[in-house]
Amino acid sequence: MFAIIGIVVVFGAIVAGYLMEKGSLLVLLQPAELIIIGGAALGTIFIANPMHIIKAMTGGFMGVLKPPAFDKKRYLSTLKMMFEFLNKVRKEGLLSVENDVERPKDSLIFKKYPEFLKDHHVCDFVCDTLRMAITGGVDPFDMDQMMERDMEVHHHGAVAPISALTTVADALPGLGIVAAVLGVVITMGAIGGPPEEVGRKVAAALVGTFLGILLCYGLVGPLSSNMGKGAEAYNEYLQVLRVLMLSFLKGNAPMIAVEIARRAIPAHVRPTFVEMEKACKGSGASVVGTAAAA
């Protein structure tokens, strides 16, 4: 939502300032310049990137226009889910959740949290880790290394489309100059004609440079920066899950593991301990009693 507001503010401020100086919007409407710059930028994307990165760029762009995925509500829901899941493990043993991790879509616990099942990577990250724990024979240190490597691979894949989009943003001023040079070439061919016609062609050439710089610093560059922050937020979410599962695998009670994970949540979306209590058990006394009994 804020990305849409920002885009409107950028273009609105530029158009408003231009009109305040009695500029004509018709002069800025140069479809040929936009086709040159936009088409060339799109072509560089296809030249430099495989299809899976192009699809990821499209998905990342759509994600920028949506509300943040990892807010306090999402973290509270995750802590509640994991507390419920680990509490079942503590009471009934690891084998009791084998069907849950093998078929998460059929799990009575996971089905209550559709945002978890919808995110296939998060679901696989949790279920694959717990599957190894059920199998047994894996040291917690090795499990931690396994989760860390999984996170690194995912983060590398998430950053690749961002780097590609940043490269396009860096190229846009140069493509604007290309459009401007072509406009100058056309203008030189009109030398000797009416001054009004020469003036229009010079204006069209300058609009090419203007569009290249504007799209770079006012649209594509900020979008890639926003996508980068989204990738960091996703990695922080996986880090919380990693801390939670590792803490439990080391022998901590479910409530202790959830509290350790809560401390790993970024401060601006971190729920308080009281909020976590209410989400997990509905009353502070029962939570404390559960932790003490464990």
C-alpha positions as CSV (number, residue, x, y, z in Angstrom):
1,M,0.0,0.0,0.0
2,F,2.8,2.5,0.9
3,A,4.5,1.6,-2.3
4,I,1.5,2.7,-4.3
5,I,1.2,5.9,-2.3
6,G,4.9,6.6,-2.9
7,I,4.6,6.1,-6.7
8,V,1.6,8.5,-6.7
9,V,3.5,11.1,-4.7
10,V,6.6,10.9,-7.0
11,F,4.8,11.3,-10.2
12,G,2.2,13.7,-8.7
13,A,4.9,16.0,-7.4
14,I,6.8,16.0,-10.7
15,V,3.6,16.7,-12.7
16,A,2.4,19.4,-10.2
17,G,5.8,21.2,-10.3
18,Y,5.9,21.1,-14.1
19,L,2.4,22.5,-14.4
20,M,3.2,25.3,-11.9
21,E,5.8,26.5,-14.3
22,K,3.2,26.6,-17.1
23,G,4.6,23.4,-18.7
24,S,2.5,21.5,-21.3
25,L,1.8,17.9,-20.5
26,L,1.4,17.1,-24.2
27,V,5.1,17.8,-24.6
28,L,5.9,15.0,-22.1
29,L,3.7,12.5,-24.0
30,Q,6.3,11.0,-26.3
31,P,5.2,7.4,-27.0
32,A,8.2,6.8,-29.2
33,E,10.6,7.7,-26.5
34,L,8.8,5.5,-24.0
35,I,8.8,2.6,-26.5
36,I,12.5,2.9,-27.0
37,I,13.4,3.0,-23.3
38,G,10.8,0.5,-22.1
39,G,11.3,-1.9,-24.9
40,A,15.1,-1.8,-24.5
41,A,14.8,-2.3,-20.8
42,L,12.5,-5.3,-21.2
43,G,14.9,-6.7,-23.8
44,T,17.8,-6.4,-21.4
45,I,15.8,-8.4,-18.8
46,F,15.2,-11.2,-21.3
47,I,18.9,-11.2,-22.4
48,A,20.4,-11.3,-18.9
49,N,18.0,-13.6,-17.0
50,P,16.6,-17.1,-17.2
51,M,12.8,-17.5,-17.1
52,H,12.6,-18.5,-13.4
53,I,14.2,-15.2,-12.4
54,I,11.9,-13.2,-14.6
55,K,8.9,-15.0,-13.0
56,A,10.4,-14.2,-9.5
57,M,10.8,-10.5,-10.5
58,T,7.1,-10.4,-11.5
59,G,6.1,-12.1,-8.2
60,G,8.3,-9.8,-6.2
61,F,6.8,-6.7,-7.9
62,M,3.3,-7.9,-7.1
63,G,4.4,-8.5,-3.5
64,V,5.5,-4.9,-3.2
65,L,2.0,-3.7,-3.8
66,K,0.5,-5.9,-1.1
67,P,0.6,-5.3,2.7
68,P,3.6,-6.7,4.6
69,A,3.4,-10.5,4.9
70,F,5.3,-10.8,8.2
71,D,3.5,-8.6,10.6
72,K,2.8,-9.1,14.3
73,K,-0.3,-11.0,13.6
74,R,1.6,-13.5,11.4
75,Y,4.3,-14.0,14.0
76,L,1.7,-14.6,16.7
77,S,-0.1,-17.1,14.6
78,T,3.2,-18.9,13.9
79,L,4.2,-19.0,17.6
80,K,0.7,-20.3,18.5
81,M,0.9,-23.0,15.8
82,M,4.4,-24.2,16.8
83,F,3.4,-24.2,20.5
84,E,0.4,-26.4,19.8
85,F,2.5,-28.7,17.6
86,L,5.4,-29.0,20.0
87,N,3.1,-29.5,22.9
88,K,1.7,-32.5,21.1
89,V,5.2,-33.8,20.6
90,R,6.0,-33.4,24.3
91,K,2.9,-35.2,25.4
92,E,2.7,-38.0,22.8
93,G,6.2,-38.3,21.3
94,L,7.7,-37.5,18.0
95,L,6.0,-40.4,16.2
96,S,2.6,-38.9,17.0
97,V,3.3,-36.0,14.5
98,E,4.7,-38.2,11.7
99,N,1.5,-37.9,9.6
100,D,1.4,-34.2,10.2
101,V,4.9,-33.6,8.7
102,E,4.4,-36.1,5.9
103,R,1.0,-34.7,4.8
104,P,0.8,-31.2,6.3
105,K,-2.4,-30.4,4.2
106,D,-4.2,-33.2,6.1
107,S,-2.8,-32.2,9.5
108,L,-5.5,-31.1,12.0
109,I,-3.0,-28.6,13.5
110,F,-1.7,-27.1,10.3
111,K,-5.1,-26.9,8.6
112,K,-6.0,-24.2,11.1
113,Y,-3.2,-22.0,9.8
114,P,-3.8,-21.5,6.0
115,E,-1.1,-18.9,5.6
116,F,1.4,-21.5,6.7
117,L,0.2,-24.1,4.2
118,K,0.0,-21.5,1.4
119,D,3.7,-20.6,1.8
120,H,5.2,-23.8,0.4
121,H,8.8,-23.0,1.3
122,V,8.0,-22.2,4.9
123,C,5.9,-25.4,5.1
124,D,8.7,-27.5,3.6
125,F,11.3,-25.8,5.9
126,V,9.4,-26.8,9.0
127,C,8.2,-30.2,7.9
128,D,11.5,-31.3,6.4
129,T,13.3,-30.3,9.6
130,L,10.8,-32.1,11.9
131,R,10.9,-35.1,9.5
132,M,14.7,-35.4,10.2
133,A,14.0,-35.1,13.9
134,I,11.5,-38.0,13.7
135,T,14.0,-40.1,11.8
136,G,16.5,-39.6,14.6
137,G,20.2,-39.9,14.6
138,V,20.8,-36.3,13.6
139,D,22.7,-34.1,16.2
140,P,21.1,-30.7,16.9
141,F,24.3,-29.0,15.7
142,D,24.0,-30.8,12.3
143,M,20.3,-30.0,12.2
144,D,21.2,-26.3,12.7
145,Q,23.7,-26.4,9.9
146,M,21.1,-28.0,7.7
147,M,18.6,-25.3,8.4
148,E,21.2,-22.6,7.9
149,R,22.2,-24.0,4.6
150,D,18.5,-24.2,3.5
151,M,18.0,-20.5,4.5
152,E,21.2,-19.5,2.5
153,V,20.0,-21.2,-0.6
154,H,16.5,-19.7,-0.4
155,H,17.9,-16.2,0.3
156,H,20.3,-16.5,-2.6
157,G,17.3,-17.3,-4.9
158,A,15.3,-14.4,-3.4
159,V,18.1,-11.9,-4.0
160,A,18.7,-12.9,-7.6
161,P,15.6,-11.1,-9.1
162,I,16.4,-8.1,-7.0
163,S,19.9,-7.9,-8.4
164,A,18.5,-8.2,-11.9
165,L,16.0,-5.4,-11.3
166,T,18.7,-3.2,-9.8
167,T,20.8,-3.8,-13.0
168,V,17.8,-2.7,-15.1
169,A,17.4,0.4,-13.0
170,D,21.1,1.3,-13.4
171,A,20.7,0.9,-17.2
172,L,17.7,3.2,-17.6
173,P,19.6,6.5,-17.6
174,G,21.8,5.1,-20.3
175,L,18.8,3.9,-22.3
176,G,17.3,7.4,-21.8
177,I,20.5,8.9,-23.4
178,V,20.1,6.4,-26.3
179,A,16.6,7.7,-26.9
180,A,17.8,11.3,-26.6
181,V,20.6,10.7,-29.1
182,L,18.1,9.2,-31.6
183,G,15.9,12.3,-31.1
184,V,18.9,14.5,-31.8
185,V,19.6,12.5,-35.0
186,I,16.0,13.1,-36.1
187,T,16.3,16.8,-35.1
188,M,19.4,17.3,-37.2
189,G,17.5,15.9,-40.2
190,A,14.9,18.7,-39.7
191,I,17.5,21.6,-39.5
192,G,16.4,24.3,-41.9
193,G,12.7,23.6,-41.3
194,P,10.3,25.7,-39.3
195,P,11.6,26.7,-35.8
196,E,8.5,25.2,-34.2
197,E,9.1,21.8,-35.7
198,V,12.8,21.8,-34.7
199,G,11.8,22.9,-31.1
200,R,9.3,20.0,-30.8
201,K,11.9,17.5,-31.9
202,V,14.5,18.8,-29.4
203,A,11.9,18.6,-26.7
204,A,11.1,15.0,-27.6
205,A,14.8,14.2,-27.5
206,L,15.2,15.7,-24.0
207,V,12.1,13.8,-22.8
208,G,14.0,10.6,-23.4
209,T,16.7,11.6,-21.0
210,F,14.1,12.7,-18.5
211,L,12.2,9.4,-18.6
212,G,15.3,7.3,-18.2
213,I,16.4,9.2,-15.1
214,L,12.9,9.3,-13.7
215,L,12.2,5.6,-14.1
216,C,15.6,4.8,-12.6
217,Y,15.5,6.9,-9.5
218,G,11.7,7.4,-9.1
219,L,10.3,3.9,-9.8
220,V,12.4,0.9,-10.7
221,G,15.2,1.6,-8.2
222,P,12.9,2.1,-5.2
223,L,10.9,-1.0,-6.2
224,S,14.1,-3.1,-6.2
225,S,15.0,-1.7,-2.8
226,N,11.5,-2.6,-1.4
227,M,11.8,-6.1,-2.8
228,G,15.2,-6.4,-1.0
229,K,13.5,-5.5,2.3
230,G,10.9,-8.1,1.6
231,A,13.5,-10.7,1.1
232,E,15.2,-9.7,4.4
233,A,11.8,-10.0,6.2
234,Y,11.3,-13.5,4.8
235,N,14.8,-14.5,6.0
236,E,14.1,-13.1,9.4
237,Y,10.9,-15.1,9.6
238,L,12.8,-18.3,8.7
239,Q,15.4,-17.4,11.3
240,V,12.7,-17.3,14.0
241,L,11.4,-20.8,13.0
242,R,15.0,-22.0,13.0
243,V,15.6,-20.7,16.5
244,L,12.3,-22.2,17.7
245,M,12.9,-25.7,16.3
246,L,16.5,-25.9,17.4
247,S,15.7,-24.8,20.9
248,F,13.1,-27.6,21.2
249,L,15.4,-30.2,19.7
250,K,18.0,-29.3,22.3
251,G,15.5,-30.4,25.0
252,N,13.7,-27.2,26.0
253,A,10.0,-27.2,26.8
254,P,7.6,-25.9,24.1
255,M,6.9,-22.7,26.0
256,I,10.6,-22.0,26.5
257,A,11.3,-22.7,22.9
258,V,8.5,-20.3,21.8
259,E,9.8,-17.6,24.1
260,I,13.3,-17.9,22.8
261,A,11.9,-17.6,19.3
262,R,9.9,-14.6,20.3
263,R,13.1,-12.8,21.3
264,A,14.4,-13.4,17.8
265,I,11.5,-11.6,16.2
266,P,12.4,-8.1,14.8
267,A,11.5,-5.4,17.4
268,H,8.9,-3.5,15.3
269,V,6.7,-6.6,14.9
270,R,7.6,-8.5,18.0
271,P,4.6,-9.4,20.2
272,T,4.9,-9.0,24.0
273,F,5.1,-11.9,26.3
274,V,1.5,-11.3,27.4
275,E,0.3,-11.3,23.8
276,M,2.1,-14.5,23.2
277,E,0.6,-16.1,26.3
278,K,-2.9,-15.2,25.2
279,A,-2.3,-16.5,21.7
280,C,-0.8,-19.8,22.9
281,K,-3.0,-20.7,25.8
282,G,-5.6,-18.1,26.5
283,S,-4.5,-17.4,30.1
284,G,-1.2,-16.6,31.6
285,A,-1.6,-19.1,34.5
286,S,-2.0,-22.1,32.3
287,V,1.1,-21.2,30.3
288,V,3.3,-20.7,33.4
289,G,1.9,-24.0,34.7
290,T,2.8,-25.8,31.5
291,A,6.3,-24.4,31.5
292,A,6.8,-25.3,35.2
293,A,5.5,-28.8,34.7
294,A,7.8,-29.3,31.7
